[in-house]
Amino acid sequence: MDERHAVIVQILCLANRLSREAGSLGDGRSSAGISAVNARILAYLAERDGEDVFQRDIEEAFAIRRSTVSRVVRRMEEKQWIRREPVARDARLKRLVLTERARALQRAAADGIAGFEARATAGLAPQELDALRSLLDRIAANLRDEE
């Protein structure tokens, strides 16, 4: 395997490991029925509190297909974690809004996620983290350009 492909294999292996570890974070929250994906979406919405956030924003932010986001949002709505509200400028658009129940779940989940990220990035200097983010953004952009 040439050196260039080895990088992709390394990224895929790391992505699998991160996904497994993030999934295990849900074990402690399973009584609430919150998965790692739900926790990340709740965090995303909490960070943008007061802004209009739509399903397409979730699709773009997490690189998830429209059908997957629709299914996840519908389930989160059934669990009364989010509401879809029409926006004044276009009643066809429905913004996603966190419920108070979801805010409490999100705060609890944030501690677990912060600990996980601290463990995963331990020993990396701030400039190394900035470089890593920049490189990951460039790889993602390369892949988006090919779509």
C-alpha positions in Angstrom: 0.0 0.0 0.0 1.5 3.3 -1.0 2.0 6.1 1.6 -1.0 8.2 0.5 -3.5 5.4 0.9 -2.1 4.5 4.3 -3.2 7.9 5.6 -6.8 7.2 4.5 -6.7 3.7 6.2 -5.3 5.4 9.4 -8.1 8.0 9.3 -10.8 5.3 8.8 -9.4 3.2 11.7 -9.3 6.3 13.9 -12.9 7.2 12.9 -14.1 3.7 13.8 -12.3 3.9 17.2 -13.8 7.3 17.9 -17.2 6.2 16.9 -17.0 3.1 19.2 -15.8 5.3 22.1 -18.4 7.9 21.5 -21.0 5.2 21.3 -19.9 3.9 24.7 -20.6 7.4 26.1 -24.2 6.6 25.5 -24.0 3.6 27.8 -24.2 5.9 30.8 -27.0 7.9 29.3 -29.0 4.9 27.9 -31.6 5.1 30.6 -32.5 8.5 29.1 -32.4 6.9 25.6 -29.8 9.4 24.2 -27.3 8.3 21.7 -24.0 9.9 20.8 -25.5 11.3 17.6 -28.5 12.7 19.5 -26.0 14.3 22.1 -24.0 15.9 19.3 -27.2 17.3 17.6 -28.5 18.6 21.0 -25.1 20.3 21.6 -25.2 21.8 18.1 -28.6 23.3 18.7 -27.7 24.5 22.2 -24.7 26.3 20.8 -27.0 28.1 18.4 -29.7 28.9 20.8 -31.8 31.8 19.5 -30.7 31.3 15.9 -32.8 29.7 13.2 -31.5 26.2 12.7 -33.0 23.9 10.1 -32.6 20.3 9.1 -30.4 21.2 6.3 -28.0 22.9 8.8 -27.7 19.6 10.6 -27.1 17.8 7.3 -24.3 20.1 6.4 -22.7 20.3 9.9 -22.6 16.6 10.4 -22.3 15.4 6.7 -25.4 13.3 7.2 -27.9 12.5 4.4 -31.3 14.2 4.3 -33.2 10.9 5.0 -31.1 10.2 8.0 -31.5 13.6 9.5 -35.3 13.4 8.9 -35.5 10.2 10.7 -33.3 11.4 13.6 -35.2 14.7 14.0 -38.6 12.9 13.9 -37.4 10.6 16.7 -36.1 13.5 18.7 -39.4 15.2 18.3 -41.3 12.1 19.4 -39.1 12.0 22.5 -40.0 15.7 23.1 -36.4 16.9 22.9 -37.0 19.3 20.0 -39.9 21.2 18.4 -40.3 22.2 14.8 -41.5 25.8 14.6 -42.5 27.8 11.5 -40.5 30.9 10.8 -42.2 34.2 10.0 -40.5 34.8 6.6 -41.6 31.4 5.2 -44.1 29.1 6.9 -42.8 26.2 4.9 -39.5 26.4 6.8 -39.5 24.8 10.2 -36.7 25.7 12.6 -35.5 23.2 15.2 -35.9 24.4 18.8 -34.7 22.6 22.0 -37.2 21.8 24.7 -36.3 22.3 28.4 -36.1 18.5 28.7 -33.5 18.4 26.0 -31.5 21.3 27.6 -31.2 19.3 30.8 -30.1 16.2 28.8 -27.6 18.2 26.8 -26.0 19.7 29.9 -25.5 16.2 31.4 -24.1 14.9 28.1 -21.7 17.8 27.6 -19.6 16.7 30.6 -19.1 13.2 29.1 -18.3 14.6 25.7 -15.8 17.1 27.2 -14.0 14.4 29.1 -13.9 12.2 26.0 -12.4 15.0 23.9 -9.8 15.8 26.6 -8.8 12.2 26.7 -8.5 11.9 22.9 -6.5 15.1 22.6 -4.3 14.7 25.7 -0.7 15.8 25.0 -1.5 17.8 21.9 -0.4 21.4 22.0 -2.9 24.1 21.0 -1.1 24.8 17.8 -1.2 21.0 17.0 -4.9 21.0 17.5 -5.3 24.0 15.2 -3.2 22.3 12.6 -5.2 19.1 13.0 -8.5 21.0 12.5 -7.1 22.8 9.5 -6.0 19.5 7.9 -9.3 17.8 8.6 -11.2 20.8 7.1 -9.0 20.6 4.0 -9.6 16.8 3.6 -13.4 17.4 4.0 -13.3 20.2 1.5 -11.5 18.0 -1.0 -14.2 15.3 -0.6 -17.0 17.9 -0.9 -15.4 19.3 -4.1 -15.7 15.8 -5.7 -19.4 15.3 -4.9 
